[in-house]
Amino acid sequence: MKTLLVRYKLLPERVEENERLVRAVFERLTASRPSGVRYATFKAADGLTFFHLARIEAPSGANPLAELEEFKAFTARIAERCAEPPVTTVLEEVGAYAVFQP
């Protein structure tokens, strides 16, 4: 099991596009319900900084998100949308309460 946090800051004129692409990913996840992944996206109060929190639970360690066409579309040109590029941090859980429960 691996938990990842991705943070990036968008150019103001690209926020709406980014949110549309993120929503498409969640629509696909809701429709296909892949196992082995838990995923959430948050926007900071500045309206430009986004955080993606993912827990990859697939026994193989493969990320089911990477197989989704909508996720591929989201990640394909993310650098063009960013004022600060994505930074990925692998997290080690110290404690949690009901964060990743269905």
C-alpha positions in Angstrom: 0.0 0.0 0.0 1.3 3.4 -0.9 -0.1 6.9 -0.1 0.8 9.8 -2.3 0.1 13.6 -2.0 0.5 15.7 -5.1 0.6 19.5 -4.9 0.7 22.0 -7.7 -0.3 25.6 -8.3 -2.2 26.6 -11.4 -2.2 29.7 -13.6 -5.4 31.6 -12.8 -6.7 31.3 -16.4 -6.4 27.5 -16.3 -8.3 26.7 -13.1 -11.6 26.1 -14.8 -10.0 23.7 -17.3 -8.2 21.8 -14.6 -11.4 21.4 -12.5 -13.2 20.1 -15.6 -10.5 17.5 -16.2 -10.5 16.5 -12.5 -14.2 16.1 -12.5 -14.0 13.8 -15.5 -11.6 11.6 -13.6 -14.0 11.3 -10.7 -17.0 10.7 -13.0 -15.0 7.7 -14.6 -14.1 6.4 -11.1 -17.7 6.6 -10.0 -18.8 4.7 -13.1 -16.1 2.1 -13.2 -15.4 1.7 -9.5 -11.9 0.3 -9.9 -10.5 -1.6 -6.9 -7.1 -0.9 -5.4 -7.3 2.9 -5.3 -8.8 5.6 -3.0 -8.5 9.1 -4.3 -9.5 12.7 -3.4 -8.7 16.1 -4.8 -8.8 19.4 -2.8 -8.4 23.0 -3.7 -6.8 25.5 -1.3 -8.4 28.7 -0.3 -6.2 30.6 -2.7 -8.2 28.9 -5.5 -5.0 28.1 -7.4 -3.3 25.4 -5.3 -4.6 21.8 -5.7 -3.8 18.7 -3.7 -4.5 15.1 -4.8 -4.4 12.4 -2.2 -4.3 8.9 -3.4 -3.9 5.5 -1.6 -2.8 2.8 -3.9 -3.9 -0.5 -2.5 -3.5 -2.8 -5.5 -1.4 -5.9 -4.4 0.8 -5.4 -7.5 1.4 -1.7 -6.6 0.1 -0.6 -9.9 -1.9 2.6 -9.9 -5.4 2.0 -11.4 -5.7 5.7 -12.1 -3.0 5.5 -14.7 -5.2 3.2 -16.8 -8.1 5.6 -17.1 -8.3 7.7 -20.3 -9.6 10.6 -18.3 -6.6 10.5 -15.9 -4.3 10.4 -18.9 -6.0 13.4 -20.4 -5.7 15.2 -17.0 -2.0 14.5 -16.7 -1.0 14.9 -20.3 -0.6 18.7 -20.3 -0.6 19.6 -16.7 2.7 21.4 -16.9 1.1 23.9 -19.3 -1.6 24.7 -16.7 0.8 25.2 -13.8 2.5 28.2 -12.3 4.2 25.7 -9.9 4.7 22.1 -11.2 3.3 19.1 -9.5 5.4 17.8 -6.5 4.7 14.3 -5.4 5.3 13.2 -1.8 5.1 9.6 -0.6 3.4 9.6 2.8 3.9 7.3 5.7 0.8 7.0 7.8 1.2 7.7 11.5 -2.4 7.7 12.4 -5.8 8.2 10.7 -9.4 8.1 11.5 -12.0 7.3 8.8 -10.0 9.0 6.1 -9.9 6.1 3.6 -13.0 4.1 4.7 -15.8 3.7 2.2 
